[in-house]
Amino acid sequence: MAASEISARSSPAPSNPKPFPSESAAAPRGHDASAIVAYEHYLRLPELAKLWSSKDFPRWADESILKPALQGLEITFRFISLALSDPRPYANHREWKRRLESLAARQVELIATLCEEDGGAPIADLSSCKGLVSRDKSSQEVWKVPGSTSVVSRTSEQSLLPRLATWEKSEDVASKILFQIESQMQRCRFTLGLGEPNLAGKPTLEYDLVVRPSDLHALKRRSPGGSKDAKNHEDQALCTIQQILESWLFAARELLARIEQRMDAKDWVQAGSDCWLLERVWKLLSEVEDLHLLMDPDDFLRLKAQLGIKATTGSEALCLRSAALLQVTSSCKDLKRTVPWILGVEADPNGGPRVQDAAMRLFHSRRRGEGDNLGKMDLLQALQAVEAALKRFFFAYRQLVAAVMGSLEASGNRAVYVPSEALDSLSQMFLEPPYFPSLDAAKTFLGDFWQNDLQGVAVAALPTQSGTDKRLHLADKDRTTRI
């Protein structure tokens, strides 16, 4: 990529007015800046970020989370069209179809969960039309639920999914996605309005106003100039994969901001629910990255050379050129700072087991789901689930790099033999200690306690480890007293 093509503009900041402290720490280092700018220019991230961060519906509390998620889904529809229209005889259309169908289903599931909290989403009430079709809405259908009034079922005019449903190559995929939408949106007050059956006659989301599919698809990868031989079909695929990834990273950033707000309000139940959602987003990101495995090796490696994605001393992995990924990763790590706040204790500056003791008391209490403890244990479990999903993503990414680009790119195999400061960023991540050591230790000692209890060993006779067995014995005594 020529230097003249690189835009120096950066993506607009997310709408979160109270960012995590890690956002400043996650800023790219100086020697990475040019690679990150090139990455953003290649994906047209500045223009995409304007769509993600636009505030078009002031009464919609979750707009900043749902809008980029829906746009990631819409980009997936474009990817289905792109993959199935690929003229190369060696392209694996069958597997592309299966993978993209699975990816769309996973996104619909997450979007439906987010939509369960209504939050003032812009919707069109179908029953208010009294069975009349509006002249300026051609994609409408009138039908009647037995024993009720007529309903006008509206379908998005700009989304690619209704068009995919009419194309012979993609009608089976589109049909499955539409039934997924119908099924997953059962718990929501409205549906998406993409052509799903909508048998319940629910109001539909103003999809075209929210997602702006026409503006979104205008930001696809520009066709490279030059001779016909220079055209590379993997260029569009790579750009589209990363655009889906970045859309969900923006949604994850906003979800992290909501988690912080709910923790500040001590709404442990809702904060825990959001953390479980965040864990599922990390799993979705892994599934997005796995799409690289279907790219043709020769075409992709030629594109890699053209774009200057190469392994050099001190170079970073391609995924680490994403400023959003660095920021979300850092913010997820910083969730460990919230554990003392959740447990209602202050961390011991001398390194004492104060937080660990509080965690053991919570885990061991029969009333751990009552009163002030309501939702706390589930939240702590969700925090550790986020850590596991995050590390799983980066471990899988290293294996993915080796499979797609060769083992030279995955230079982390030397991790055990060299000092940590000499490692690449991916390898350093695997050598990091647990993000929640107090929770880890609490579960370890609680497991030992129950193992000894089942073996009939007196707790008082066990060798102590910083008084841990004594504390568990007291916690168990307190538990019995309360019962």
C-alpha positions as CSV (number, residue, x, y, z in Angstrom):
1,M,0.0,0.0,0.0
2,A,1.5,3.3,-1.1
3,A,2.2,5.8,1.6
4,S,0.2,8.4,-0.3
5,E,-2.9,6.3,0.2
6,I,-2.6,6.2,4.0
7,S,-5.1,8.5,5.7
8,A,-3.9,10.1,8.9
9,R,-7.4,10.5,10.3
10,S,-8.4,8.5,13.3
11,S,-11.7,7.0,14.2
12,P,-14.0,9.1,16.3
13,A,-14.1,8.4,19.9
14,P,-17.1,6.2,21.2
15,S,-20.0,7.9,22.7
16,N,-19.2,6.8,26.2
17,P,-18.6,10.0,28.2
18,K,-16.9,8.1,31.1
19,P,-14.3,5.9,29.5
20,F,-12.3,3.2,31.3
21,P,-8.9,4.4,32.5
22,S,-7.3,1.9,30.2
23,E,-8.4,3.7,27.0
24,S,-5.5,6.1,27.2
25,A,-3.2,3.3,28.1
26,A,-4.4,1.3,25.0
27,A,-3.2,4.0,22.6
28,P,-0.9,2.6,19.9
29,R,2.8,2.9,20.5
30,G,4.8,5.2,18.3
31,H,6.4,2.5,16.2
32,D,3.0,1.0,15.5
33,A,1.3,4.2,14.5
34,S,1.9,4.0,10.7
35,A,0.8,0.4,10.5
36,I,-2.4,1.2,12.4
37,V,-3.2,4.2,10.2
38,A,-2.7,2.1,7.1
39,Y,-5.0,-0.6,8.6
40,E,-7.7,2.0,9.3
41,H,-7.4,3.5,5.8
42,Y,-7.6,0.1,4.2
43,L,-10.8,-0.7,6.0
44,R,-12.2,2.8,5.7
45,L,-12.6,2.9,9.5
46,P,-12.9,6.7,9.8
47,E,-16.1,6.7,7.6
48,L,-17.4,3.5,9.3
49,A,-16.9,5.0,12.7
50,K,-19.1,8.0,11.8
51,L,-21.9,5.5,11.1
52,W,-21.3,3.6,14.3
53,S,-21.1,6.6,16.6
54,S,-23.9,8.8,15.1
55,K,-26.6,9.7,17.6
56,D,-29.8,9.7,15.5
57,F,-32.2,8.6,18.2
58,P,-31.7,10.5,21.5
59,R,-34.4,8.4,23.3
60,W,-32.8,5.1,22.4
61,A,-30.5,4.2,25.3
62,D,-28.7,1.3,23.6
63,E,-28.2,2.9,20.2
64,S,-24.4,3.0,20.5
65,I,-24.3,-0.8,21.2
66,L,-27.0,-2.1,18.8
67,K,-26.3,0.1,15.8
68,P,-22.7,-1.3,15.1
69,A,-23.9,-4.8,15.9
70,L,-26.7,-4.5,13.3
71,Q,-24.3,-3.0,10.8
72,G,-21.9,-5.9,11.4
73,L,-24.8,-8.3,10.5
74,E,-25.6,-6.2,7.4
75,I,-21.9,-6.4,6.3
76,T,-22.2,-10.2,6.7
77,F,-25.1,-10.2,4.2
78,R,-22.9,-8.4,1.8
79,F,-20.2,-11.1,2.4
80,I,-22.6,-13.8,1.6
81,S,-23.3,-12.2,-1.8
82,L,-19.6,-11.7,-2.3
83,A,-18.6,-15.3,-1.5
84,L,-21.4,-16.9,-3.5
85,S,-20.7,-14.8,-6.6
86,D,-16.9,-15.6,-6.6
87,P,-16.2,-16.9,-10.1
88,R,-13.0,-18.8,-9.1
89,P,-13.4,-22.5,-9.8
90,Y,-11.3,-23.4,-6.7
91,A,-13.3,-21.3,-4.3
92,N,-15.1,-23.5,-1.7
93,H,-18.6,-22.0,-2.1
94,R,-20.2,-24.8,0.0
95,E,-18.1,-24.2,3.1
96,W,-18.3,-20.4,2.7
97,K,-22.0,-20.7,2.7
98,R,-22.0,-22.8,5.9
99,R,-19.6,-20.6,7.8
100,L,-21.3,-17.4,6.9
101,E,-24.7,-18.8,7.7
102,S,-23.4,-19.9,11.1
103,L,-21.8,-16.4,11.7
104,A,-25.0,-14.6,10.8
105,A,-26.9,-16.9,13.2
106,R,-24.5,-16.1,16.0
107,Q,-24.9,-12.4,15.4
108,V,-28.7,-12.6,15.3
109,E,-28.6,-14.4,18.7
110,L,-26.5,-11.7,20.3
111,I,-28.5,-8.9,18.7
112,A,-31.8,-10.5,20.0
113,T,-30.3,-10.7,23.5
114,L,-29.4,-7.0,23.3
115,C,-32.9,-6.1,22.0
116,E,-34.5,-7.7,25.1
117,E,-33.8,-4.4,26.8
118,D,-36.1,-2.2,24.7
119,G,-34.6,1.1,25.7
120,G,-36.7,3.3,23.3
121,A,-35.7,1.7,20.0
122,P,-37.3,3.3,16.9
123,I,-40.0,1.0,15.8
124,A,-43.0,1.1,13.4
125,D,-46.3,0.0,14.8
126,L,-47.8,-2.3,12.1
127,S,-51.3,-2.5,13.6
128,S,-51.7,1.3,13.4
129,C,-51.8,1.1,9.6
130,K,-55.3,-0.5,9.7
131,G,-54.3,-2.8,6.8
132,L,-53.4,0.0,4.4
133,V,-50.2,-0.1,2.4
134,S,-48.2,3.2,2.3
135,R,-47.4,4.3,-1.2
136,D,-43.8,5.2,-0.4
137,K,-43.1,1.8,1.1
138,S,-43.1,-0.8,-1.7
139,S,-41.7,-3.6,0.5
140,Q,-44.9,-4.2,2.5
141,E,-47.4,-7.0,2.8
142,V,-50.9,-7.0,4.2
143,W,-52.1,-10.1,6.1
144,K,-54.4,-10.9,9.0
145,V,-53.9,-12.9,12.2
146,P,-56.9,-15.1,12.9
147,G,-59.3,-13.3,15.2
148,S,-57.5,-10.0,15.1
149,T,-57.1,-6.9,12.9
150,S,-55.1,-6.7,9.7
151,V,-51.4,-6.2,10.0
152,V,-49.0,-4.5,7.5
153,S,-45.7,-6.4,7.6
154,R,-42.9,-4.1,6.6
155,T,-39.6,-5.3,5.1
156,S,-36.4,-3.3,4.8
157,E,-35.9,-1.8,1.3
158,Q,-32.2,-1.3,1.6
159,S,-30.9,-4.4,3.3
160,L,-29.4,-7.1,1.2
161,L,-31.1,-10.0,3.1
162,P,-34.5,-9.7,1.3
163,R,-32.6,-9.7,-2.0
164,L,-30.5,-12.8,-1.0
165,A,-33.8,-14.6,-0.4
166,T,-34.8,-14.1,-4.0
167,W,-31.4,-15.2,-5.5
168,E,-31.1,-18.9,-6.4
169,K,-27.6,-19.3,-5.0
170,S,-28.4,-17.8,-1.6
171,E,-32.1,-18.4,-1.0
172,D,-31.5,-21.4,1.3
173,V,-29.0,-19.4,3.4
174,A,-31.3,-16.4,3.5
175,S,-34.3,-18.5,4.5
176,K,-32.4,-20.0,7.4
177,I,-31.3,-16.6,8.6
178,L,-34.8,-15.3,8.4
179,F,-36.1,-18.1,10.5
180,Q,-33.3,-17.5,13.0
181,I,-34.5,-13.9,13.3
182,E,-38.0,-15.1,13.8
183,S,-37.0,-17.6,16.5
184,Q,-34.4,-15.5,18.4
185,M,-36.6,-12.3,18.6
186,Q,-39.3,-14.2,20.4
187,R,-38.5,-12.5,23.7
188,C,-38.3,-9.0,22.2
189,R,-41.1,-6.5,21.9
190,F,-40.2,-5.9,18.2
191,T,-38.6,-7.7,15.3
192,L,-36.0,-6.6,12.8
193,G,-38.2,-6.2,9.7
194,L,-35.8,-8.0,7.3
195,G,-38.5,-10.3,5.7
196,E,-38.9,-12.7,8.6
197,P,-42.4,-14.3,9.0
198,N,-43.3,-12.1,12.0
199,L,-46.2,-14.4,12.9
200,A,-46.8,-12.6,16.1
201,G,-47.4,-9.3,14.2
202,K,-44.9,-7.4,16.3
203,P,-43.8,-3.9,15.6
204,T,-40.7,-3.7,13.4
205,L,-37.4,-1.9,13.9
206,E,-36.9,1.1,11.6
207,Y,-34.0,-0.9,10.1
208,D,-33.2,1.3,7.2
209,L,-33.1,4.4,9.4
210,V,-30.9,2.8,12.0
211,V,-28.5,0.7,9.9
212,R,-28.4,2.9,6.8
213,P,-27.5,0.0,4.5
214,S,-26.9,2.1,1.4
215,D,-24.3,4.3,3.2
216,L,-22.8,1.2,4.8
217,H,-22.3,-0.8,1.6
218,A,-20.8,2.3,-0.1
219,L,-17.9,1.8,2.2
220,K,-16.9,-1.6,0.8
221,R,-13.4,-2.1,-0.4
222,R,-12.6,0.0,-3.5
223,S,-11.6,-2.1,-6.5
224,P,-7.9,-1.8,-7.0
225,G,-6.7,-0.1,-10.1
226,G,-4.3,-1.3,-12.7
227,S,-4.4,-4.3,-15.0
228,K,-7.0,-7.1,-14.8
229,D,-4.4,-9.5,-13.6
230,A,-3.8,-7.3,-10.5
231,K,-7.4,-7.9,-9.2
232,N,-7.4,-10.2,-6.2
233,H,-10.7,-11.6,-5.0
234,E,-9.3,-12.1,-1.5
235,D,-8.9,-8.3,-1.2
236,Q,-12.6,-7.9,-0.8
237,A,-12.8,-10.9,1.5
238,L,-10.1,-9.7,3.8
239,C,-11.5,-6.2,4.1
240,T,-15.1,-7.5,4.7
241,I,-13.9,-9.8,7.5
242,Q,-12.1,-7.1,9.3
243,Q,-15.0,-4.6,8.9
244,I,-17.3,-7.2,10.6
245,L,-14.7,-7.6,13.3
246,E,-14.3,-3.8,13.9
247,S,-18.1,-3.3,14.0
248,W,-18.4,-5.8,16.9
249,L,-15.4,-4.3,18.6
250,F,-17.1,-0.9,18.6
251,A,-20.2,-2.6,20.1
252,A,-18.0,-4.3,22.7
253,R,-16.4,-1.0,23.7
254,E,-19.9,0.5,24.3
255,L,-20.9,-2.6,26.2
256,L,-17.9,-2.2,28.5
257,A,-19.0,1.3,29.2
258,R,-22.5,0.1,30.2
259,I,-20.9,-2.5,32.4
260,E,-19.0,0.2,34.2
261,Q,-22.1,2.3,34.7
262,R,-24.0,-0.6,36.1
263,M,-21.2,-1.5,38.5
264,D,-21.1,2.1,39.7
265,A,-24.8,1.8,40.4
266,K,-24.2,-1.6,42.2
267,D,-26.6,-3.3,39.7
268,W,-24.8,-6.5,40.0
269,V,-27.4,-8.6,38.2
270,Q,-27.5,-6.5,35.0
271,A,-23.7,-6.0,35.1
272,G,-23.3,-9.8,35.2
273,S,-25.7,-10.2,32.3
274,D,-23.6,-7.7,30.3
275,C,-20.4,-9.5,31.2
276,W,-21.8,-12.8,29.9
277,L,-22.7,-10.9,26.7
278,L,-19.2,-9.7,26.5
279,E,-17.9,-13.2,26.7
280,R,-20.1,-14.2,23.8
281,V,-18.8,-11.3,21.8
282,W,-15.3,-12.6,22.2
283,K,-16.4,-16.0,21.0
284,L,-18.0,-14.3,18.0
285,L,-14.8,-12.4,17.2
286,S,-13.0,-15.8,17.1
287,E,-15.6,-17.1,14.7
288,V,-15.1,-14.0,12.5
289,E,-11.3,-14.5,12.4
290,D,-11.7,-18.2,11.5
291,L,-13.1,-17.1,8.1
292,H,-9.5,-16.5,7.1
293,L,-9.0,-20.3,6.9
294,L,-11.2,-20.4,3.8
295,M,-9.1,-17.9,1.8
296,D,-7.1,-19.3,-1.0
297,P,-3.4,-19.6,0.1
298,D,-1.9,-18.4,-3.2
299,D,-4.3,-15.5,-3.7
300,F,-4.1,-14.4,-0.1
301,L,-0.3,-14.6,0.2
302,R,0.0,-12.5,-3.0
303,L,-2.4,-10.0,-1.4
304,K,-0.3,-10.1,1.8
305,A,2.8,-9.2,-0.1
306,Q,1.0,-6.3,-1.9
307,L,-0.3,-4.9,1.4
308,G,3.0,-5.2,3.1
309,I,1.8,-7.6,5.8
310,K,5.0,-9.3,6.7
311,A,6.9,-10.7,9.6
312,T,9.9,-8.6,10.7
313,T,11.8,-8.3,13.9
314,G,9.6,-6.5,16.4
315,S,6.6,-6.4,14.1
316,E,3.1,-6.9,15.5
317,A,0.5,-9.4,14.5
318,L,-2.1,-8.0,12.0
319,C,-4.9,-8.2,14.6
320,L,-2.8,-5.9,16.9
321,R,-3.0,-3.1,14.3
322,S,-6.6,-2.7,15.4
323,A,-6.6,0.1,17.9
324,A,-10.1,-1.0,18.9
325,L,-9.0,-4.5,19.7
326,L,-6.1,-3.2,21.9
327,Q,-8.6,-0.9,23.7
328,V,-11.2,-3.6,24.3
329,T,-8.5,-6.0,25.5
330,S,-7.0,-3.5,27.9
331,S,-10.5,-2.6,29.2
332,C,-11.4,-6.2,29.8
333,K,-8.1,-6.7,31.8
334,D,-9.0,-3.6,33.8
335,L,-12.1,-5.3,35.0
336,K,-10.0,-6.9,37.7
337,R,-9.9,-3.6,39.5
338,T,-13.6,-3.9,40.2
339,V,-13.3,-7.1,42.2
340,P,-12.7,-5.4,45.6
341,W,-15.6,-3.0,44.9
342,I,-17.9,-5.9,44.1
343,L,-16.9,-7.8,47.3
344,G,-17.2,-4.7,49.4
345,V,-13.6,-4.7,50.7
346,E,-10.4,-2.7,50.0
347,A,-7.4,-4.4,48.5
348,D,-4.6,-4.9,51.1
349,P,-1.6,-2.6,50.0
350,N,0.7,-5.1,51.6
351,G,-0.6,-8.0,49.5
352,G,-2.6,-9.7,52.2
353,P,-5.5,-12.1,51.4
354,R,-8.3,-9.6,52.2
355,V,-10.0,-9.9,48.8
356,Q,-9.5,-13.6,48.7
357,D,-11.1,-14.1,52.1
358,A,-14.1,-12.0,51.0
359,A,-14.4,-14.1,47.9
360,M,-14.3,-17.4,49.9
361,R,-16.9,-16.1,52.3
362,L,-19.2,-15.3,49.3
363,F,-18.6,-18.6,47.5
364,H,-19.1,-20.6,50.7
365,S,-22.2,-18.8,52.0
366,R,-25.6,-20.4,51.7
367,R,-27.0,-16.9,51.3
368,R,-24.8,-15.9,48.4
369,G,-27.8,-15.2,46.2
370,E,-29.7,-13.1,48.7
371,G,-29.8,-9.5,50.0
372,D,-26.7,-7.4,49.2
373,N,-25.0,-10.5,47.6
374,L,-27.7,-10.8,44.9
375,G,-25.9,-11.2,41.5
376,K,-22.4,-10.8,42.9
377,M,-21.3,-14.4,42.5
378,D,-22.7,-14.6,38.9
379,L,-20.9,-11.4,38.1
380,L,-17.6,-12.7,39.4
381,Q,-18.1,-15.9,37.4
382,A,-18.8,-13.8,34.3
383,L,-15.7,-11.8,34.8
384,Q,-13.6,-15.0,34.7
385,A,-15.5,-16.2,31.7
386,V,-14.5,-13.0,29.9
387,E,-10.9,-13.6,30.7
388,A,-11.1,-17.2,29.4
389,A,-12.8,-16.1,26.2
390,L,-10.2,-13.3,25.7
391,K,-7.2,-15.6,26.1
392,R,-8.9,-18.2,23.9
393,F,-9.3,-15.6,21.2
394,F,-5.6,-14.7,21.1
395,F,-4.4,-18.3,21.5
396,A,-6.6,-19.3,18.5
397,Y,-5.4,-16.3,16.6
398,R,-1.8,-17.4,16.9
399,Q,-2.7,-20.8,15.5
400,L,-4.7,-19.2,12.8
401,V,-1.8,-17.1,11.7
402,A,0.4,-20.2,11.4
403,A,-2.2,-22.0,9.3
404,V,-2.9,-19.0,7.0
405,M,0.4,-17.3,6.7
406,G,3.0,-19.9,7.8
407,S,4.8,-20.5,11.0
408,L,7.2,-17.6,10.5
409,E,4.4,-15.2,11.3
410,A,3.6,-17.1,14.5
411,S,6.9,-16.4,16.2
412,G,5.5,-17.0,19.7
413,N,6.8,-20.6,19.8
414,R,10.0,-19.3,21.4
415,A,8.1,-18.0,24.4
416,V,9.5,-20.5,26.9
417,Y,13.1,-19.9,26.0
418,V,13.5,-16.1,25.9
419,P,12.9,-13.2,28.3
420,S,9.4,-11.9,28.3
421,E,10.5,-8.4,27.2
422,A,11.8,-10.0,23.9
423,L,8.6,-11.7,23.1
424,D,6.0,-10.6,20.6
425,S,2.7,-9.2,22.1
426,L,0.8,-12.4,21.5
427,S,3.3,-14.5,23.4
428,Q,3.5,-12.0,26.3
429,M,-0.3,-12.4,26.7
430,F,0.0,-16.1,27.2
431,L,2.6,-15.7,30.0
432,E,0.5,-13.2,31.9
433,P,-0.8,-14.3,35.3
434,P,-4.5,-14.7,35.9
435,Y,-6.4,-11.4,35.8
436,F,-8.3,-12.4,38.9
437,P,-5.8,-14.0,41.3
438,S,-7.9,-13.6,44.4
439,L,-10.9,-15.4,42.8
440,D,-8.5,-18.1,41.5
441,A,-7.0,-18.6,44.9
442,A,-10.4,-18.6,46.6
443,K,-11.6,-21.4,44.4
444,T,-8.4,-23.3,44.8
445,F,-8.6,-23.3,48.6
446,L,-12.3,-23.9,48.5
447,G,-11.7,-27.0,46.4
448,D,-9.1,-28.2,48.8
449,F,-11.5,-27.6,51.7
450,W,-14.2,-29.8,50.2
451,Q,-11.8,-32.5,49.2
452,N,-10.5,-32.7,52.7
453,D,-14.1,-32.6,54.1
454,L,-15.2,-35.5,51.9
455,Q,-12.2,-37.5,53.0
456,G,-13.1,-36.9,56.7
457,V,-10.0,-35.0,57.5
458,A,-10.3,-32.5,60.3
459,V,-9.8,-29.0,59.0
460,A,-7.9,-27.9,62.1
461,A,-5.3,-30.7,61.5
462,L,-4.6,-29.6,57.9
463,P,-1.4,-27.7,57.2
464,T,-2.2,-24.0,56.9
465,Q,-1.4,-21.8,53.9
466,S,-1.4,-18.3,55.2
467,G,-4.3,-19.2,57.5
468,T,-6.5,-20.3,54.6
469,D,-7.8,-23.5,56.2
470,K,-8.7,-21.6,59.4
471,R,-10.6,-19.0,57.5
472,L,-12.5,-21.6,55.6
473,H,-13.3,-23.4,58.9
474,L,-14.6,-20.2,60.3
475,A,-16.6,-19.5,57.1
476,D,-18.1,-23.0,57.3
477,K,-19.0,-22.5,61.0
478,D,-20.6,-19.2,60.2
479,R,-22.5,-20.9,57.4
480,T,-23.8,-23.6,59.7
481,T,-24.8,-21.0,62.3
482,R,-26.9,-19.1,59.8
483,I,-28.7,-22.2,58.6
